[in-house]
């Protein structure tokens, strides 16, 4: 809670979610939808360092609905949070092992708008069990608000929370059996009974979103017993400076076209039509690879990173100026060779703003790791 209070005072996009709330499991057959999971994350963000106190917390409806004009979905999300049960291992009154079931939201209030005004606030209280979990948590996951709101899969959001928690524990590996994975991600036992389906519909989708929006990447290995997959080992790897810059750029962009960008494609930009010319009714052109795009900065076109020395060509000279400015005095061509080796084939897909930011971030990271030459 001290960490949550510090992050709240900073006023940025990052917030802390208590580890015990991340690891609490759903009751069999229940899970939260993506919108309800987002609302819970926003509640934790707003409550900040006071989440463990027996008090009410408040949030504007506008902060929940974002681009949606109506508030009808807020009612559905609140009611879903009220009726969803969570479970944890506990002891009975006789001291025997038992499963405790509980809710996270005790009560909530929603202001009723007058007339057509789409304003108002919601107010809520966490249950005593939720406050106890929050107060007892000694570990936490630092999550990004824009990333949380950017996920399109509830399973991806939950796996993101698991990864953020383990990175801050400095234990970037999560070993879990299939039953535990389903309980942690809230996958109903009737869905994806075949692991090949679970891999394709849940894990591959989650990895794509996390690798694009999170400050880390995720991979996993599968352990089989006979022919069946019995256990998985997830590994969460922090991104380096250039990749983190690209992630920050992505989460700040509109979600439209995010899936295409994840596949290495962007929509082709078309200029305004001449007066009197109507737009054709034919389908939009196929997406063009990102490397075909370029952005102008003055007289420099960052179409691709130079192959040779940085003294040749406008792009090479612009890259040289950046390296001289933030590279800490290291030889610019030495940094360029290290950058090419680090990026590998990924370098061919970068252009425009992304290429410039990636190069600048690498120069800064190169100097930060090695110090002055």
C-alpha positions in Angstrom: 0.0 0.0 0.0 3.0 2.3 0.5 4.0 1.7 -3.1 0.4 2.3 -4.2 0.4 5.6 -2.4 3.7 6.7 -3.9 2.5 5.9 -7.4 -0.8 7.7 -6.8 1.1 10.8 -5.8 3.2 10.7 -8.9 0.0 10.9 -10.9 1.3 8.8 -13.8 -0.2 5.8 -15.6 1.4 3.1 -13.3 -0.4 1.6 -10.3 0.2 -1.2 -7.9 -2.1 -4.2 -7.5 -1.6 -6.3 -4.3 -0.1 -9.7 -5.0 -2.8 -11.6 -3.1 -5.5 -10.0 -5.3 -3.6 -11.1 -8.4 -3.3 -14.7 -7.2 -6.8 -15.1 -5.7 -8.5 -17.7 -7.9 -12.0 -17.8 -9.3 -14.6 -20.2 -8.0 -15.0 -23.1 -10.3 -17.2 -22.1 -13.3 -16.9 -18.4 -12.7 -14.7 -15.6 -14.1 -14.8 -11.9 -14.8 -15.4 -10.6 -18.3 -12.8 -8.3 -19.8 -14.9 -5.1 -19.0 -15.4 -6.1 -15.4 -11.7 -7.0 -15.0 -10.8 -3.5 -16.3 -13.2 -1.9 -13.9 -11.7 -3.8 -11.0 -8.2 -2.7 -12.1 -9.5 1.0 -12.2 -11.0 0.5 -8.7 -7.6 -0.6 -7.4 -5.9 2.3 -9.1 -8.4 4.9 -7.7 -8.3 3.5 -4.2 -4.5 3.6 -4.2 -2.9 3.4 -0.8 -6.3 3.6 1.0 -7.6 0.4 -0.6 -7.2 -1.6 2.7 -9.2 0.9 4.7 -12.8 0.4 5.7 -14.0 3.5 3.7 -15.8 4.2 0.4 -14.0 5.0 -2.8 -15.3 7.2 -5.7 -14.8 7.4 -9.4 -16.3 9.4 -12.3 -18.4 7.4 -14.7 -16.6 9.2 -17.6 -13.3 7.5 -16.5 -14.9 4.1 -16.9 -16.9 4.4 -20.1 -14.1 6.2 -22.0 -15.3 6.7 -25.6 -18.8 5.2 -25.0 -21.5 7.7 -24.6 -24.0 5.7 -22.5 -23.6 4.5 -18.9 -25.7 1.3 -19.3 -22.6 -0.9 -19.4 -21.4 0.4 -16.0 -24.5 -1.2 -14.3 -23.7 -4.6 -15.9 -20.0 -4.4 -14.8 -20.9 -3.5 -11.2 -23.5 -6.3 -10.9 -21.0 -8.7 -12.3 -18.4 -7.7 -9.7 -21.0 -8.2 -7.0 -22.0 -11.7 -8.0 -18.6 -13.1 -8.9 -17.1 -15.4 -6.2 -13.4 -15.9 -5.5 -11.8 -18.7 -3.5 -8.8 -19.2 -1.3 -7.5 -22.0 0.9 -8.3 -21.6 4.6 -9.0 -23.5 7.8 -12.4 -24.4 9.2 -13.5 -23.7 12.8 -12.2 -27.2 13.6 -8.8 -26.4 12.1 -9.2 -28.6 9.0 -8.4 -27.6 5.5 -11.3 -25.7 3.9 -12.1 -23.5 0.8 -13.3 -20.1 1.6 -15.5 -18.3 -0.9 -16.1 -14.6 -0.9 -16.8 -11.4 -3.0 -14.5 -8.5 -3.5 -17.2 -5.7 -3.6 -19.4 -5.2 -0.6 -21.6 -2.4 -1.7 -21.8 0.1 -4.5 -23.7 3.3 -5.4 -24.4 4.7 -8.8 -25.7 8.2 -9.3 -28.8 8.4 -11.5 -28.4 11.0 -14.2 -31.0 13.8 -14.5 -32.3 14.3 -18.0 -29.8 13.5 -20.8 -26.7 14.3 -18.8 -24.1 11.6 -19.1 -22.3 12.5 -16.0 -22.1 11.2 -12.4 -20.0 9.1 -10.1 -20.0 5.6 -8.7 -19.0 4.8 -5.1 -18.1 1.4 -3.7 -16.7 -0.4 -0.7 -14.4 -3.5 -0.7 -15.4 -6.4 1.4 -13.6 -7.2 4.6 -12.0 -10.2 2.9 -10.8 -8.1 0.0 -9.3 -5.5 2.4 -7.6 -8.3 4.4 -6.0 -9.6 1.2 -4.9 -6.1 0.3 -3.4 -5.4 3.7 -1.6 -8.7 4.0 0.0 -8.5 0.6 3.8 -8.1 0.8 4.3 -8.3 -2.9 2.7 -6.3 -5.7 2.3 -6.0 -9.5 3.1 -2.7 -11.1 0.7 -2.3 -14.0 0.1 0.4 -16.6 -3.4 1.9 -16.9 -3.2 2.3 -20.7 -2.0 -1.2 -21.1 -4.8 -2.6 -19.0 -7.4 -0.7 -21.0 -5.8 -1.8 -24.2 -6.2 -5.5 -23.8 -8.9 -7.2 -25.8 -8.7 -10.6 -24.1 -9.6 -11.2 -20.4 -7.2 -14.1 -20.4 -4.4 -11.8 -21.7 -5.1 -9.3 -19.0 -5.0 -11.9 -16.3 -1.7 -13.4 -17.6 -0.4 -9.8 -17.8 -1.1 -9.4 -14.0 0.6 -12.7 -13.3 3.7 -11.6 -15.2 3.9 -8.1 -13.7 3.7 -9.7 -10.2 6.5 -12.2 -10.8 8.8 -9.7 -12.3 8.6 -7.5 -9.2 9.3 -10.6 -7.1 12.3 -11.1 -9.3 11.0 -14.6 -10.0 10.2 -14.4 -13.7 9.1 -18.1 -14.0 5.6 -19.4 -13.2 5.2 -23.2 -13.1 1.5 -24.3 -13.1 -0.5 -27.4 -14.0 -3.5 -27.2 -16.3 -6.0 -27.2 -13.5 -4.2 -24.3 -11.8 -3.9 -22.4 -15.1 -7.6 -22.7 -15.7 -8.3 -21.5 -12.2 -5.9 -18.6 -12.4 -7.1 -17.3 -15.8 -10.8 -18.1 -15.1 -11.2 -20.6 -18.0 -14.4 -22.6 -17.7 -13.8 -26.3 -17.5 -16.2 -26.8 -20.4 -14.2 -24.6 -22.7 -11.1 -25.6 -24.7 -11.1 -29.2 -23.4 -8.4 -30.0 -26.0 -5.1 -28.3 -25.1 -4.4 -27.5 -28.8 -7.5 -25.3 -28.6 -6.5 -23.7 -25.3 -3.1 -23.0 -26.8 -4.5 -21.4 -30.0 -7.4 -19.5 -28.5 -5.9 -18.4 -25.2 -2.2 -18.6 -24.9 -1.2 -17.5 -28.4 -3.7 -14.6 -28.3 -2.5 -13.6 -24.8 1.2 -13.7 -25.9 0.5 -11.5 -28.9 -1.3 -8.8 -26.8 1.2 -8.9 -23.9 4.3 -8.7 -26.2 2.7 -5.7 -27.8 1.4 -3.8 -24.8 3.3 -4.9 -21.7 6.7 -3.9 -20.5 7.8 -7.5 -20.8 7.3 -10.5 -23.1 6.0 -14.0 -22.3 7.0 -17.4 -23.5 6.2 -20.9 -22.2 7.3 -24.5 -22.4 5.0 -27.5 -22.1 5.7 -30.6 -20.1 3.8 -33.8 -21.2 2.9 -36.9 -19.3 2.3 -39.4 -22.0 0.6 -37.6 -24.8 -1.2 -35.0 -22.7 0.2 -31.6 -21.6 0.3 -31.7 -17.8 2.3 -28.6 -16.8 3.4 -25.3 -18.3 6.4 -23.1 -17.4 5.9 -19.4 -18.3 8.9 -17.1 -18.5 8.4 -13.3 -18.3 11.3 -11.3 -19.8 11.6 -7.5 -19.3 12.0 -5.5 -22.5 15.1 -3.6 -23.3 15.0 0.2 -23.7 14.3 0.4 -27.5 11.4 -2.2 -27.1 10.0 -0.3 -24.1 9.9 2.9 -26.1 8.0 1.1 -28.9 5.6 -0.2 -26.3 5.0 3.2 -24.8 4.4 4.5 -28.3 1.9 1.7 -29.0 -0.2 2.0 -25.8 -0.6 5.7 -26.4 -2.0 5.2 -29.9 -5.6 4.4 -30.7 -6.6 0.8 -30.6 -7.9 0.9 -34.2 -5.4 -1.0 -36.3 -3.6 -2.5 -33.3 -4.1 -6.1 -34.5 -2.7 -5.2 -37.9 0.3 -3.5 -36.3 0.9 -6.6 -34.2 1.1 -8.6 -37.4 3.6 -6.1 -38.8 1.1 -4.4 -41.1 -0.3 -0.9 -41.2 -3.1 0.6 -43.2 -2.1 2.5 -46.3 -2.6 6.2 -45.8 -4.6 7.9 -48.6 -4.6 11.7 -49.1 -7.8 13.8 -49.7 -9.7 13.3 -52.9 -9.8 16.2 -55.4 -13.0 18.3 -55.4 -15.9 16.6 -57.2 -14.4 13.1 -57.0 -16.3 10.6 -54.9 -14.7 7.8 -52.9 -14.9 4.4 -54.7 -17.1 1.7 -53.2 -14.5 -1.0 -53.7 -12.8 -2.6 -50.6 -9.9 -0.8 -49.0 -6.5 -1.7 -50.4 -4.5 -4.5 -48.6 -2.3 -3.5 -45.7 1.2 -2.5 -46.6 4.2 -3.6 -44.6 5.5 -1.1 -42.1 8.8 -0.8 -43.8 7.1 0.8 -46.8 6.1 3.8 -44.8 8.3 6.7 -43.9 7.9 9.9 -41.9 9.7 13.2 -42.7 11.4 15.2 -40.0 12.5 18.4 -41.7 14.7 17.2 -44.6 15.2 13.7 -43.1 13.2 10.6 -44.2 13.6 7.8 -41.6 12.8 5.1 -44.2 15.4 2.6 -43.0 18.5 2.4 -40.8 21.8 2.9 -42.7 23.9 -0.2 -43.6 27.2 1.5 -43.5 28.8 4.3 -41.6 26.6 7.0 -40.1 28.3 9.8 -42.0 26.6 9.0 -45.3 23.2 10.2 -46.3 20.6 12.3 -44.5 19.3 9.4 -42.3 22.9 8.4 -41.4 23.8 12.0 -40.5 20.6 12.3 -38.4 21.3 9.0 -36.6 24.9 10.2 -36.0 23.7 13.4 -34.4 21.5 11.4 -32.0 24.3 9.1 -31.1 26.7 12.0 -30.5 24.0 13.7 -28.3 22.9 10.8 -26.1 25.5 8.1 -26.6 27.9 9.2 -23.9 30.9 9.8 -26.1 31.1 6.3 -27.5 32.0 5.8 -31.2 28.8 6.2 -33.2 29.6 3.4 -35.6 30.4 1.0 -32.7 26.9 1.8 -31.3 25.4 1.3 -34.8 27.0 -2.1 -35.2 25.7 -3.1 -31.7 22.2 -1.9 -32.6 22.1 -3.8 -35.9 23.2 -7.0 -34.1 20.7 -6.5 -31.3 17.7 -5.8 -33.6 18.5 -8.4 -36.2 15.7 -9.0 -38.7 13.3 -6.7 -36.7 15.3 -3.7 -38.0 13.8 -4.2 -41.5 10.3 -3.6 -40.2 11.0 -0.2 -38.5 10.6 3.1 -40.2 9.5 6.7 -39.4 9.0 7.7 -35.7 9.4 4.1 -34.4 12.9 3.8 -36.0 14.0 7.1 -34.7 12.8 6.4 -31.1 14.2 2.9 -31.2 17.6 4.2 -32.2 17.6 7.0 -29.6 16.5 4.5 -26.9 19.3 2.1 -27.8 21.9 4.8 -27.7 20.8 5.9 -24.2 20.7 2.3 -23.0 24.2 1.6 -24.5 25.6 4.5 -22.5 23.7 3.6 -19.3 25.1 0.1 -19.4 28.7 0.9 -20.1 29.2 4.4 -18.7 31.8 6.7 -20.3 34.3 5.2 -22.7 
